[in-house]
Amino acid sequence: MNRLDRGRKHACPDCACKYYDLGKKDANCPKCGAKQAAPKMPRGTRLAKKTGGMPYRRYP
Protein backbone atom coordinates (compact mmCIF):
# COMPACT_ATOMS: atom_id res chain seq x y z
CA MET A 1 0.00 0.00 0.00
CA ASN A 2 1.33 3.38 -1.03
CA ARG A 3 1.79 6.04 1.64
CA LEU A 4 -0.64 8.38 -0.13
CA ASP A 5 -3.32 5.68 -0.14
CA ARG A 6 -3.28 5.51 3.66
CA GLY A 7 -4.49 9.08 4.12
CA ARG A 8 -3.65 11.17 7.17
CA LYS A 9 -2.19 9.79 10.38
CA HIS A 10 -4.15 10.34 13.60
CA ALA A 11 -3.77 9.54 17.28
CA CYS A 12 -6.85 8.59 19.31
CA PRO A 13 -7.58 11.07 22.13
CA ASP A 14 -8.95 8.29 24.37
CA CYS A 15 -6.62 5.29 23.98
CA ALA A 16 -3.61 6.94 22.23
CA CYS A 17 -3.72 4.39 19.40
CA LYS A 18 -2.11 5.65 16.17
CA TYR A 19 -3.95 4.94 12.92
CA TYR A 20 -4.48 6.17 9.33
CA ASP A 21 -7.87 7.44 8.16
CA LEU A 22 -7.59 5.72 4.72
CA GLY A 23 -8.94 8.84 3.02
CA LYS A 24 -12.29 8.77 4.85
CA LYS A 25 -13.88 11.96 6.15
CA ASP A 26 -15.31 10.39 9.32
CA ALA A 27 -12.50 8.20 10.57
CA ASN A 28 -13.01 6.52 13.95
CA CYS A 29 -10.43 4.78 16.08
CA PRO A 30 -10.21 1.10 15.07
CA LYS A 31 -9.38 0.05 18.64
CA CYS A 32 -11.99 1.83 20.81
CA GLY A 33 -14.31 3.46 18.22
CA ALA A 34 -13.85 7.03 19.46
CA LYS A 35 -14.39 9.87 16.99
CA GLN A 36 -11.45 12.05 16.13
CA ALA A 37 -11.39 15.66 17.33
CA ALA A 38 -11.92 18.48 14.87
CA PRO A 39 -8.61 19.59 13.36
CA LYS A 40 -7.30 22.91 14.64
CA MET A 41 -6.38 25.61 12.17
CA PRO A 42 -2.78 26.78 12.26
CA ARG A 43 -2.45 30.30 13.61
CA GLY A 44 -1.27 31.76 10.30
CA THR A 45 -4.39 30.67 8.37
CA ARG A 46 -6.95 32.32 10.63
CA LEU A 47 -8.75 35.30 9.16
CA ALA A 48 -7.82 38.72 10.43
CA LYS A 49 -10.45 40.80 12.20
CA LYS A 50 -11.56 43.82 10.18
CA THR A 51 -12.11 47.13 11.94
CA GLY A 52 -14.40 48.51 9.25
CA GLY A 53 -14.23 52.11 10.49
CA MET A 54 -12.65 55.24 9.17
CA PRO A 55 -9.25 56.20 10.50
CA TYR A 56 -9.25 58.87 13.20
CA ARG A 57 -8.48 62.37 11.93
CA ARG A 58 -7.56 65.14 14.28
CA TYR A 59 -8.04 68.01 11.83
CA PRO A 60 -10.63 67.87 9.02
N, C-alpha and C positions, 0 to 999 in steps of 0.2 A: 504494500500500500504506500502510495506516494505521500509525502508530508503535507502537500496541499489538499489532498483528499480527506485528511483527518479533521480539518477545520481548525478552530481555535482551542487552545489548551485552557482548562479551567481547574480550579481547586474548590472543592465542596466546603461551604462555610460551616457545616455541621460536623462532618466526619473527617475533613481534611484529605479526602481521597482526590487524587489528580486524574483527570480524564479529558478526552477530546470531545467536542460537540458534534463531530462528523457533518458539519455544515447545516445542522438543524437550527431553527430559530429558538425553539423551546427545548433546550437541552436540560435534562434532569440528571442528578447523580446516579450512576448505575449501581452504586453500593447501597445507599440509604433512600434514594428517591427524592431528595430535597431539591427544590428549584434553585436555580442560580440567581444571585443578586443582580440587580440592574447595573450595567456597566457605568462607571463614573466618567465624566468628560474630563479630559486633561485641562488644566487651568488656561492654557493658551487658546483653546478653541471656544471658550465661553464668549457670548456676545457682550459687548460693552454697553453700559447703560447710557442712554442719550439724555442730555439735559433738556433739549427742546426749547430753551428760552433764548432771548436776545442777550448779548453781552452787556454788561453794566457800563454805562457811559456817565462820566462825571459832568461833562459840559456838552450840551446839545449843539 
